[in-house]
Amino acid sequence: MFRNCSTRAEAAKKLRFFILAAQANELKEFHACLTMLGNWSKYILNTFDCSYTNGYNEGTNSAIKVIKRNAFGYRNFENFRNRIFLSLT
């Protein structure tokens, strides 16, 4: 859809078209999606101006949280720390 666009203006035009088309259908299933797109469209379109994301950091934090849940009861922080470093390499 609009992720394949080469410019922000083109993506904004396609995103607006999608929102208007979905609103015209009046499907209740689209209501939450349209609300989300309306609230986040500015930030979604920012991806065309800036090529970097925080996806790596989010993935790392998620992996650490899983280890933390599974490692409940470690008596030694060094063991916990080593487990994190070992899994992220």
N, C-alpha and C positions, 0 to 999 in steps of 0.2 A: 504494500500500500504506500504509505508516505515515507517509510524507512529507505526506500530505494531512490529517493530524490537526491539530486546533487546539490541543491541550494536550500537555504532556510525558507526563502519566499515560496518556492515551489512546494515544499513540505507543508507550509502553513496553509496554502491554498487547498491542498488535498485533504489535510486534516479538517479544515473548515467544511469542505464538501462532504466528508464522511459524517461529521457531526450533524450537519443539516439533513442529510439523507436518513440518518438513524432517527432523528427527531420526527421527520415526516412519517416514518413507519409507525410511530407511537407504540412500539413494543415495550412492554414493561420490563422485559429482560435486559434492555439496553439502558435503562434508567441509571443504574449504578455506574455503568461504563461511561456514559455521557457526563455524569457528574465528575468522575475521576478525570476524564479528558479535559473538561472545562477548568478544573482546579489546577491541573498539572501541565497544561498545554505549553505554557511559557517555558517550563523546565524541559519538557520533551523536545521542544524546538531548539533549545540551547545545545543539544547534542550535535547539531549541524555546525555550530560555531566553535566548539571545543572538542577535540578528538580524544581526550583522556577521561577515564572514569575511576571510581573508587571500588570497582568490582573485586579487585585482588584483595583489598583490605577487608571488604565485607566477607569474602570467602574465608580469609584467615581467621577473622573473629568468629565466624560460625564454626569452623573446625575446632578452635580453642574451647568454645562453649560445649561442644559435644564431648571433648576430652574431659572437661571439667565435670560434666554430669556423670560420665562413666568412671571417673577417678575419685569420686566422693570418698573421703576417708584416708587419702594419702597423709601420712604423718610427716613426711619430709617434703618441703617445698622444692628442693633440688630435684627430687624424683618427678614431681609434677612438671617442673620446668623442662627437664630433659625429655619427658614424654612429648611435650609440645614441640620442642625443636626436632625431635626424631620424626614426628609425623609430618612436619611441614617441609622437610627436605626432599 
